Amino acid sequence: MNIHDFFYFLGTPPGDLTKKFVELLFFVLVTYMVVSEHQRERTRELKYLSLAFGMLAMQKLLHPGSSFNGDNPHPYRAGAVAP
């Protein structure tokens, strides 16, 4: 498998699911690290940071198609309008 096949896979629906799963896994791991640090050292900053990353992880879990740039459609999928 070369790099072009991998990038082609990422552009397909199973590849998109893989990308969304990796995003969710990243946010869950960061949330776990911040919460465990908050358990050791009770500071206000860590409390709000754990709350923020927890909300991002919940957003990715409940609505995996959302993004921070307004849910723009993929330019190569059916139904997308060319600029």
N, C-alpha and C positions, 0 to 999 in steps of 0.2 A: 504494500500500500504506500503510495507516494503522497506528498503533501497536497497535490491537487485533488486527489481522491478524498482526502480528509476534509478539505475545505468544501468540496462538493457535498459531502455527507452533512456538514454543518448547515448547508443551505436547504436541506430537505426537511420534511416534518419530523422524522425521528431525530435528526440532528438538532433541530430547534428544541425538542423535548430534552435532549441531552444538555444543551446549553442552559435551559431553565432549571434543570435539576442541579447542575453545578452551581448556579447562582444561589439557589435555595440552600444547598449544602454549605456554601461559603458564609452566608448570613447566619445560619444556625451555629456554625462553629465559632464565628466571631462573637455572637451573642453568648454562647456558653463560656468563652474565655473571659468576657467582660463581667458576666454574672459571677463566675468563680473568683475573679479578682475582687469584686464588690463584697463577696462573702468574707474575704480576708481583711479587707481594708474598707471600712464603711465611710465613703465620702459621697458628697452630693453629686459631684461630676460623674462618678462611676454609676451612680443610680440612674441619672438621666441618660447616660450613654447606653446602659443596658436596656433601658426602656426604648430608646430610639432604634437600636439594632433589633430588638425584639419585635417592634412594630414593622420594620422592614422585612424581617423574616416572615411575619404573619401575612404581610401583603403579598409576598412571593408565593406563599403557600395557598392562600385563598384565591388570588387572582394572578396566576403565573404569566399571563400575557401582558401585564402592565409593565410600563417602562417609565423612565423619568422624563422622556422627551415627547409625551403626548400621544403615545400609541400610534405612531405612524405606520401604515401598512408596509410590508416588505415590497420593494420595487419589482421583484421578479415573480411574484405570485399572481395568480389569476384574479382579475378584478382591480388590480392596481392601475391607477391612472398615471401616464407618463407626464413628467413636468413640462 
